[in-house]
Amino acid sequence: MSYLRHRVLALETPILLSLILLLVTFVAPSAGLSIENRAIVMLINVALVVGLYSFAGLSGVLTFGHMSFMGIGAYAGALVTIPVVAKGSLLPDLPGFLANAEVSLPIAILIGGGLAALFAAIISLPIARLPGLALSLAMFAVLIICYQVEANWDSLTRGRQALLGVPTNTTIWVALATAIGAMFVVFAYQQSRFGLRLRAAREDEYSAAATGVNIVRERRISLVISGALIGVVGVVYAQYLGVFTPNDFYLDLTFMTIAMLVIGGTRSLTGAVIGPMLVAVLTYTLQQGETVTGPGLQQVGLAIVMVLVLVFRPSGLTNGKELKLSTVVTRFRQGRADRNGRSSETDKAMTAVE
């Protein structure tokens, strides 16, 4: 029992976060189709931000190119799940092995995640050697390259036209499974010796290198894991949209994902989960306000919140802390003790007055 309790406590952060997401998944459908769709997008965003956190958060290098992995996963998953009959009219010039391929969602997830991981492994060979700012800019260049390829490869992606006929297999439960799976994978990685070495390099690059940490290798490993996770999210997101273009995986989504990570906190898995949830609530509230103020309130409000967080809470709302039951219980007890102490002092003061 003690061993089992120890293992559960070691996983308390992803377990508690999973319970929160599970509660949202149960409640959202009862609030109507619109809220359920928002919950699906929120769960997908959680998995997406967690995937970004697995590199940007653990390495300390914020990149602007991770949506390239999402686009690869989305198109790869779509091309192997669109019915063969539909591909004959939509994409008549597809190679034979793609034109005749029609697989289930789990297989598509493996294909999309695998191709994104392979692409990440290839680009990591030169990119992981770069210093922080240069690495960020190089990843942004990768994003532009991938966008241009997707937008101009008409025979494979339909270019700038929407890719139609993608099966809509992503339900709220598929989105939940994706988010929870991403959380446990990233939590296991950050607690492993590879994740610990990468976090050590994040805190002090020179000291980590002096103790034998191969920073380039650790960044490569992290980039491949991050690419695989975001590629999986791309498959799931494409199977939710049903119709998409290269613009769906470009600048708008890039900056929104970074905003969610920054607001929640770049240095904790809890921040990577809480950020998308708070942004989902905030954007819904601001969208309701746009009926009074007109369009644009959502973007302005989100930008203001991000600036306020950066000014008053540079480490994000979670301040680099993980959600732990022991911490919650301790704070509850401290708060209760403080209230009891204040009550005792009040009673003493009243007695003295009398």
N, C-alpha and C positions, 0 to 999 in steps of 0.2 A: 504493500500500500504506500509506503514512504517513497519508493522508487517511482510509482505511478504519479503520486502527488508532485514529486519533483519535476517530472516530465511535463505535467499539466501547467505548473507554475512557470516553467521555462517557455511555454508557448502562450502565456496568458495574454500578451498583447494582440497577436493575430486572432486568438479565440474571442476576446472581448470585441474587437473590431468586426469580426464576422457576425457576432450576435446582433450588433447594431445594424449591420446591413441586412441581416435576416429579418429583423423587425420591420425595417423599411419595406422589404419585399412582401411581407405579409400584409402590411397596412395599405400600401399604395393602390392595389387593384380595387379596393373597396371605395376609394375616393373618385373613381371614374377613369375613363380611358386616357384622358389628357394627363392626369397625374401619373398613371401607370407608365405612359410613354416617357414622361420626364424622369421617372425612377429608373427606367431602363437606360436612358442616356447617362444619368448620374452614375449608375453602376459601371457602365462602360468607361466613363471618365475616371472613376476610381482606379480601374485596372490600368488605364492609360497613364495616369499620373504616377502610380506605383511603379510602372515600367520605366518611366523617366527618372524617378527617384533612385532606381537601382543603379543608375550611372551618375546622374547629376548630383544626387544627394550624397551618395557614398564617396564619390571622388572629389566633390567640391567644384567640379567644372560644369557650369551651366551651358548646355549646348542648344542650338537652334535648328538641329537637323534631324531629330528623332522621328518626325512625322514622315520622313522618307521610308522608314521601316514599316510604318502603318500603311502607306500607299502600296508598298510591295505586297504586304500581306493581304490587303483588300483585293487587289487585282488578281493575285494568284488564287485566292480562295474563290473569287467570283468566276474565273475562267474554268475552274474544274467542277463547279456546281451548277452553272447555267445549263439547262436542258440542251441536249444535242440538237434537237430540232430548232430551238431558238438561235443557237450559235450559227447554224447554217445560214440564217438570214441576216443576223446582226454582224457576224464576223466571218464572212465567207473565205477569207484568206488565212485563217488560222492554220498552224501546222497540224498534221494528222493526229498526233498524240493528244493535242489539246482539243481539237475539234470533236473527237470521239470520247472525251473524258467526261464522266458525270459521277461524282462521288458524294458521300454523305458529309454533313457538317464536321464531325470529328476528324475525318480524314483530311478535309480541307483545312482545318485548323493546324494539323500537323504539317501540311505542305506549306501553308502561308508562314507559319512560325519558323519552319526549317529554312525556307528561302531567305527570309529576313535575317536569320541568324548567320547564314552563309555570306550574305552581302555584308553584314556587320563585321564578320571575321576578315573579309577581304580588305575592306576600307580601314580596318583597325591596324593593318600592317604599317602603313605610313602615318596615319593620323594620331595613333596613340603615342607616338614619339614627340608630338608637339607640346609646347607649354600651354598653360590654361587658356589664355585669350586666343592664341593661334588655333588651338583645337576647336574652340567654339566657332570661330569663323570658318574653319575648314568644314565643319559639320553643316554650317549654313550653306556653304557652296555645294555640298552633297545634296542638300534638300532642293536647291535650285536645279541641279542636274537631273535628279529623279523626276521633278515636276515637269521639266521640259521633255524628257523622254516619254513620260506618260501622256503628255498633252500633244505629242506629235507622232507617236507610233500608232497610226490609224489602224493598221491591220491587226494589232494585238489589243489595244485599249479603246479603240474608237476615237482616239485623240481627244479633242476638247468637247466632243459630243458625250452625252450621258451614256454610261454603260447600263443597258436595260436588262430585264429578265433575271436578275439575281434573286434566288429564292430567299424569302424572308423567314429564316429559321430561328432568328434570335428572339427568344421570349425573355420575360423578366427573370426566369430561373436560369436560363443560359447565361445571361448577363451577370447574375449573382455568382454562379459557379466560376465564371471567368475572373471576377473581382477577388473572390476568396482564394482561388488558386494562385493568382498573381501575388496576393499578400503572403501566403505561406511560402511560396518559392523565394520571394525577396527576403522575407524574414530569415529563412534558413540560410540564404546566401550571406546576409549581413552578419549573422552570428558565426559563420564558418571562418576558418583561418584566412581564406581568400578575402572575405569581406572585412575582417579585422585589419588585415594588412593594408587594404585600400583606404579604410577609414583613418589608419595611422598616417598614411601619406597625405590625406586631406588635411589633417591637423598640423602636420609639420613635415613637409616634403623632404627637407634635407636630413632631419633626424631619422626619418623612416629609411631613407636610402643608406644612411650610415650604419643602420642596424641590419642591413641586408635585404630590405624590401625591394623587389624588382618592380618599380612603379609602372613601367611600360607594360609589362606582362599583366599586372593586376588590372590596369585600365582596359587592356584587350579582352580579358575574361569578362569584365563588367559590361563592356560594350556589346559583346556577343549575347550575354544573358538579357540585357536590356532590349537589344534588337529582336530577339526571339519573342519576348513577352509582348512588345508593341506590335510585332507582326501578327501574333495571335489576336490581339485586340482589333487590328485592322480587318481580319476575317470576320470577327463577330460584329463589328460595326457595319461593315458592308452588307452582311446578312440581315441587319436591322433596317438599313436604309432601303435596300432593294434597287435603288437607282442612285448613281453617284458619278461625279466627275473628278478630275485631278485637283480642282480647287478645294474639294472637301478635305484634302490632306496637305494643305499648304499653309500660308501665313496665318490666317485667322485661327485655325486650330492650334498652330504652334504657339502663338502668344497666349491664347486662352489656357492651354495646358501649363505653360510656365507660370501664368498668373495663379492658377489653382495651387500649384506646388509652393509658390512663394507665400501665398496667403496662409496656407496650412502650416508650412514650415519645411525647409529643405533638408533638415538634418534628422528627421525621424520618420519612421513608417506611419506613425499615427498622423503626422502632419500631411503626408501624402494621401491619406484616406479622408481626413476631416476637411481638408481644403476643397475638394470637389463637392462634398456634401454642403458646405457653407455657401459655395458659389452657386450651387443649384437653387438653394433657397433664396439667395440674394437676387439672382437673375429672374426668378419667377416673380418675386415681389416688385422688382423694377419694371418688368414687363407689364404687370398690372397697372403700375403708375403711368406707363406710357399712354394709356387711354385718356389720361388727363393732360399730361405735359406734351405729348407728341413723341415721335420716334427719336432715339438717341439717348434716352435716359439710362438704358441698360449699360451701354458702353461707358458713358460718363461716370455713372455710379460705381461700376466695377473698377474703373481707373482710380477714382477717389479712394475707394477702400484699399486698393493695393498700395497707393502712396501713403495712406495713414498707417498701414501695417509696416511698411518699410521704415517709416519715421519713428513710430513708437514701439515697434516690436520687430526689429530687423531679422530676428531668427524665426519669424512666423508666429502664428497664434499659439502653437504648441511649445515654442521656445526650445526645440530640440528634445523634448521629453516624450517618452513613450507612455501610452495608456496602460496602467497596471492596476489590478484590483487592490493590491496591498497599499498602493499610494492613495487610491480613492478612499479606502477604509480609514487610513491614517488621518487624512484630511477631514473626513467626516467626524472622527472622534475628537480631533483637535478643535474643530468648529463647535462641537457639542460642549466640550470642556470650557471653551471660551465663553459660550452663552451661559453656561452654569456659573462660571466665575463672575460674569457681569451681573447675573441675577443675585448672587450672594452679596456682591458689593452694593447693589441697589437696596437689598433688604437691610443691610447694615446701616446704610445712609438713612433710610426711612426710620429705623429704630432710633438712631441718634437724634433725628428731628423731633420725634415724639417725646 
